[in-house]
Amino acid sequence: MPRVIAVTSGKGGVGKSNFVLNVGIALGMMDNRVQLLDADLGLANLDVLMGLRPLRTLEDVVLGKCNIEDIILKTDYGVELLPGSSGVEDMADLPREKIAGLIKQISKVSGDADFILVDTASGISSTVLSFLLGVPEVVVGVAPEPTSLTDAYAMIKVLTKNGFKGRVSVFPSMVKNSTKARNLYRKISSAAQRFLDMKVDYAGYVCMDDKLPQAVADQVPVIVRFPTSEIARCYMMIASTLLGQEAGYPDMDRFWSRLIQMIIKRPKKKVHRGVSIGAEDRVKSLEAALRDMLDEQRKTRILLERLVTRMEQTSEELMSKKGPVV
């Protein structure tokens, strides 16, 4: 049974796709059979990062246009790619027997994999959250900026509040060195432990390296294009960390079912209509819910800022007590 790890973030631009791609290749180099699943519906780009042009996607499988075997791409990098879907709108719900057949079909081709790394969409939406709750391991990316820190914590908080019992790990991205990465991780870990009673693991970090944009432009994974670079070593270390963890295995039927539901429940086109008198209460209710959500986010940010400030003060106090180094 494969070990399934979903990679997500509260805010976009932290390098999720490159994480999935390069860590997946690193695991493949360590004699693991790895499948990469592009579930960032609408913004699927793992194929672009490898210079591939899939003719079919998961969407085509769900619509019955082809079998799952027809979309799997065997790459030159020792990993298999299940291309994501650009998504179709207004797709009707599939009958249970259809979903059951799809699950059986997909499970057959993934049963021999050691790892399935899933690239999901950023942000907290109901479809993505429902999918993540069916995965035993979630890795959250965070960049060294206040909004990314707050949004990553918000993602962990939402998972916890919705009963997630699996492993949550964090990977700091675009940091200068391991010290900066550890400090960033501790901010989130301390907040999660204090306010959520949630243990958050450290997956490793991805450093800032100008080799990455060069590799992206060349459409070659950086771990292949620049194997001796600092960022390539970061991805190798993360792969080693994952291998050293106790594995969590999912209910595969539940996992694939939630993936299929995420595909078919794409956001519908917004139709601008006049608001009827009977709909005014619903609009007011939605506005109130939005205000409550923004207020909760504001409170979370304030708590995090206070915690970070306190941690920095404590660190300075400890350093001052040690005195100058002779």
C-alpha positions as CSV (number, residue, x, y, z in Angstrom):
1,M,0.0,0.0,0.0
2,P,1.4,3.4,-0.9
3,R,2.2,6.1,1.6
4,V,0.2,9.2,0.6
5,I,1.5,12.7,1.4
6,A,-0.4,15.8,0.4
7,V,1.5,19.1,0.1
8,T,-0.4,22.3,0.6
9,S,-0.1,25.9,1.9
10,G,-2.3,28.6,3.3
11,K,-0.9,31.1,0.7
12,G,0.4,30.5,-2.8
13,G,3.9,31.0,-4.0
14,V,5.7,28.9,-1.4
15,G,7.0,26.3,-3.9
16,K,4.5,23.4,-3.4
17,S,4.8,22.1,-6.9
18,N,8.6,22.2,-6.9
19,F,8.6,20.5,-3.5
20,V,6.4,17.6,-4.8
21,L,8.4,17.3,-8.0
22,N,11.9,17.4,-6.6
23,V,11.3,15.5,-3.3
24,G,9.5,12.8,-5.4
25,I,12.5,12.5,-7.7
26,A,14.8,12.3,-4.7
27,L,12.7,9.5,-3.2
28,G,12.8,7.7,-6.6
29,M,16.6,8.0,-6.5
30,M,16.4,6.1,-3.2
31,D,14.9,3.1,-4.9
32,N,11.2,4.0,-4.2
33,R,8.4,3.8,-6.7
34,V,6.9,7.2,-6.7
35,Q,3.7,8.6,-8.2
36,L,3.1,12.4,-8.4
37,L,-0.5,13.4,-8.4
38,D,-1.4,16.9,-9.6
39,A,-4.5,17.8,-7.7
40,D,-4.1,21.6,-7.9
41,L,-7.2,21.7,-10.1
42,G,-7.2,24.7,-12.4
43,L,-3.5,25.4,-11.9
44,A,-2.0,22.0,-12.5
45,N,1.6,22.6,-13.5
46,L,3.8,19.6,-12.6
47,D,3.7,18.6,-16.3
48,V,5.0,22.1,-17.2
49,L,7.9,21.9,-14.8
50,M,9.0,18.7,-16.6
51,G,8.3,20.0,-20.1
52,L,5.5,17.4,-20.7
53,R,2.2,17.8,-22.5
54,P,-0.3,15.3,-21.4
55,L,-3.1,14.5,-23.8
56,R,-5.4,13.3,-21.1
57,T,-6.0,14.2,-17.4
58,L,-7.8,12.9,-14.4
59,E,-10.8,14.8,-15.6
60,D,-11.0,12.6,-18.7
61,V,-10.9,9.5,-16.5
62,V,-13.8,10.9,-14.4
63,L,-15.8,11.7,-17.5
64,G,-15.3,8.2,-18.9
65,K,-13.3,9.3,-21.9
66,C,-10.3,7.1,-21.1
67,N,-8.9,4.6,-18.6
68,I,-6.5,5.6,-15.8
69,E,-3.7,3.7,-17.6
70,D,-4.1,6.0,-20.5
71,I,-3.1,9.2,-18.6
72,I,-0.2,8.0,-16.5
73,L,3.1,9.5,-17.8
74,K,6.3,7.6,-17.2
75,T,8.9,10.4,-17.0
76,D,12.7,10.4,-17.5
77,Y,13.2,11.1,-13.8
78,G,12.1,7.8,-12.3
79,V,8.7,9.0,-11.2
80,E,5.2,8.6,-12.7
81,L,2.9,11.6,-13.2
82,L,-0.9,11.5,-12.9
83,P,-1.8,14.8,-14.7
84,G,-4.2,17.1,-13.0
85,S,-7.4,18.5,-14.3
86,S,-8.1,22.1,-15.5
87,G,-11.6,21.4,-14.2
88,V,-15.0,21.6,-15.9
89,E,-17.8,23.7,-14.5
90,D,-21.3,22.5,-13.8
91,M,-20.3,18.8,-13.8
92,A,-23.1,16.8,-12.4
93,D,-22.6,14.5,-9.4
94,L,-21.7,11.0,-10.5
95,P,-23.7,8.0,-9.3
96,R,-22.2,5.9,-6.5
97,E,-21.6,2.9,-8.8
98,K,-19.7,5.1,-11.2
99,I,-17.5,6.4,-8.4
100,A,-16.9,2.9,-7.1
101,G,-15.8,1.8,-10.6
102,L,-13.4,4.7,-10.8
103,I,-11.9,4.0,-7.4
104,K,-11.3,0.3,-8.3
105,Q,-9.7,1.4,-11.6
106,I,-7.4,4.0,-10.0
107,S,-6.4,1.8,-7.0
108,K,-5.2,-0.9,-9.4
109,V,-2.5,1.3,-10.9
110,S,-1.4,2.9,-7.6
111,G,-1.3,-0.2,-5.5
112,D,2.4,-1.0,-6.2
113,A,3.7,2.5,-5.4
114,D,5.7,3.3,-2.3
115,F,4.8,7.0,-2.3
116,I,2.1,9.1,-3.7
117,L,2.9,12.8,-3.4
118,V,-0.1,15.1,-4.0
119,D,0.2,18.7,-5.0
120,T,-3.0,20.5,-3.8
121,A,-4.3,24.0,-4.3
122,S,-3.4,26.7,-1.8
123,G,-5.8,28.3,0.6
124,I,-8.7,26.9,2.5
125,S,-11.7,25.9,0.4
126,S,-14.3,23.3,1.3
127,T,-13.3,20.9,-1.5
128,V,-9.6,21.1,-0.7
129,L,-10.2,20.7,3.1
130,S,-12.5,17.7,2.5
131,F,-9.7,16.1,0.5
132,L,-7.0,16.8,3.0
133,L,-9.1,15.3,5.8
134,G,-8.9,12.0,3.9
135,V,-5.1,12.0,3.8
136,P,-2.9,10.6,6.7
137,E,-0.1,13.1,6.1
138,V,-0.2,16.8,5.2
139,V,2.9,18.9,4.6
140,V,2.3,22.7,4.8
141,G,4.7,25.1,3.1
142,V,5.5,28.5,4.6
143,A,7.5,31.4,3.4
144,P,9.3,34.0,5.7
145,E,6.7,36.7,5.6
146,P,3.9,37.5,8.1
147,T,1.0,36.7,5.8
148,S,2.4,33.3,4.8
149,L,3.1,32.5,8.4
150,T,-0.4,33.5,9.5
151,D,-2.1,31.6,6.6
152,A,0.0,28.4,7.3
153,Y,-1.1,28.5,10.9
154,A,-4.7,29.1,9.8
155,M,-4.5,26.0,7.6
156,I,-3.3,23.9,10.5
157,K,-6.0,25.4,12.7
158,V,-8.8,24.5,10.3
159,L,-7.5,21.0,9.9
160,T,-7.3,20.5,13.6
161,K,-10.8,22.0,14.2
162,N,-12.2,19.6,11.6
163,G,-10.9,16.6,13.4
164,F,-7.7,15.8,11.4
165,K,-5.8,13.1,13.3
166,G,-2.9,12.5,10.9
167,R,0.6,13.9,10.8
168,V,1.1,17.6,10.0
169,S,4.6,18.8,9.0
170,V,5.9,22.1,7.9
171,F,8.6,23.0,5.4
172,P,9.9,26.6,5.5
173,S,10.7,27.8,2.0
174,M,12.8,30.5,0.4
175,V,14.8,30.9,3.6
176,K,18.5,31.9,3.7
177,N,19.7,29.1,5.9
178,S,18.8,26.3,8.3
179,T,18.8,28.7,11.3
180,K,16.2,31.0,9.7
181,A,14.2,27.9,8.7
182,R,14.2,26.5,12.3
183,N,13.1,29.8,13.7
184,L,10.2,30.0,11.3
185,Y,9.2,26.4,12.1
186,R,9.3,27.1,15.8
187,K,7.0,30.1,15.5
188,I,4.3,27.9,13.9
189,S,5.0,24.8,16.1
190,S,4.9,26.8,19.3
191,A,1.6,28.5,18.3
192,A,0.0,25.2,17.3
193,Q,1.1,23.5,20.5
194,R,0.0,26.4,22.7
195,F,-3.4,27.3,21.1
196,L,-4.4,24.1,19.3
197,D,-2.6,21.4,21.4
198,M,-1.3,20.1,18.1
199,K,2.1,18.7,17.4
200,V,3.7,19.9,14.2
201,D,6.7,18.1,12.7
202,Y,9.6,19.6,10.9
203,A,10.0,18.2,7.3
204,G,13.1,20.2,6.4
205,Y,13.6,23.4,4.6
206,V,14.0,24.7,1.0
207,C,16.6,27.4,0.7
208,M,16.6,30.5,-1.5
209,D,18.6,29.6,-4.6
210,D,18.8,31.3,-8.0
211,K,19.3,27.8,-9.5
212,L,15.5,27.1,-9.1
213,P,14.2,29.8,-11.5
214,Q,16.8,28.7,-14.0
215,A,15.7,25.1,-13.8
216,V,12.0,26.1,-14.0
217,A,12.8,28.1,-17.2
218,D,14.6,25.1,-18.6
219,Q,11.6,22.9,-17.6
220,V,14.0,20.5,-15.9
221,P,13.7,19.6,-12.2
222,V,16.4,21.5,-10.3
223,I,17.5,18.3,-8.5
224,V,18.4,17.0,-12.0
225,R,19.5,20.2,-13.7
226,F,21.7,21.3,-10.8
227,P,22.3,18.2,-8.7
228,T,25.1,19.7,-6.6
229,S,23.2,22.9,-5.8
230,E,22.3,23.9,-2.2
231,I,18.5,23.6,-3.0
232,A,19.0,20.1,-4.5
233,R,20.6,19.1,-1.2
234,C,17.6,20.5,0.7
235,Y,15.2,18.3,-1.3
236,M,17.4,15.3,-0.8
237,M,17.4,15.9,3.0
238,I,13.6,16.3,3.0
239,A,13.3,12.9,1.2
240,S,15.6,11.3,3.8
241,T,13.5,12.8,6.6
242,L,10.3,11.4,5.1
243,L,11.9,8.0,4.9
244,G,12.9,8.2,8.5
245,Q,9.3,8.9,9.7
246,E,6.8,6.3,10.8
247,A,4.6,5.8,7.8
248,G,0.9,6.5,7.9
249,Y,-1.3,4.6,5.4
250,P,-4.7,5.9,4.3
251,D,-8.0,4.2,3.5
252,M,-7.3,4.2,-0.3
253,D,-11.0,3.9,-1.3
254,R,-11.7,7.0,0.9
255,F,-8.7,8.9,-0.5
256,W,-9.6,8.3,-4.2
257,S,-13.3,9.0,-3.5
258,R,-12.5,12.4,-2.1
259,L,-10.2,13.2,-5.0
260,I,-13.0,12.3,-7.5
261,Q,-15.5,14.4,-5.5
262,M,-13.0,17.3,-5.6
263,I,-12.8,17.1,-9.4
264,I,-16.5,16.9,-10.0
265,K,-17.4,19.7,-7.5
266,R,-15.7,22.5,-9.3
267,P,-16.9,26.0,-8.5
268,K,-19.7,27.0,-10.8
269,K,-19.7,30.2,-12.9
270,K,-21.0,33.1,-11.0
271,V,-24.3,34.3,-12.4
272,H,-25.1,37.9,-11.6
273,R,-28.7,38.2,-10.7
274,G,-30.7,40.8,-8.8
275,V,-31.2,40.0,-5.2
276,S,-34.8,39.2,-4.4
277,I,-36.4,40.3,-1.2
278,G,-36.5,36.7,0.1
279,A,-32.7,36.4,-0.5
280,E,-31.8,39.5,1.6
281,D,-31.6,37.5,4.8
282,R,-29.3,34.9,3.2
283,V,-27.0,37.7,1.9
284,K,-26.9,39.3,5.4
285,S,-26.1,35.9,6.9
286,L,-23.3,35.4,4.5
287,E,-21.9,38.9,5.2
288,A,-22.0,38.2,8.9
289,A,-20.2,34.9,8.4
290,L,-17.6,36.7,6.4
291,R,-17.1,39.3,9.1
292,D,-16.7,36.5,11.7
293,M,-14.1,34.8,9.5
294,L,-12.1,38.0,9.0
295,D,-12.3,38.8,12.7
296,E,-11.1,35.3,13.6
297,Q,-8.2,35.7,11.2
298,R,-7.3,39.1,12.7
299,K,-7.3,37.6,16.2
300,T,-5.1,34.7,15.0
301,R,-2.7,37.1,13.5
302,I,-2.5,39.2,16.7
303,L,-1.9,36.1,18.8
304,L,0.9,34.9,16.5
305,E,2.5,38.4,16.5
306,R,2.5,38.4,20.3
307,L,3.9,34.9,20.5
308,V,6.6,35.7,18.0
309,T,7.5,38.9,19.9
310,R,7.7,37.0,23.2
311,M,9.9,34.3,21.7
312,E,12.3,36.9,20.3
313,Q,12.4,38.7,23.7
314,T,13.1,35.4,25.5
315,S,15.9,34.6,23.0
316,E,17.5,38.0,23.6
317,E,17.3,37.6,27.4
318,L,19.0,34.2,27.2
319,M,21.7,35.5,25.0
320,S,22.3,38.5,27.4
321,K,22.6,36.2,30.4
322,K,25.3,34.1,28.7
323,G,27.4,37.2,28.3
324,P,30.0,37.9,25.6
325,V,31.9,35.0,24.1
326,V,35.6,35.2,24.9
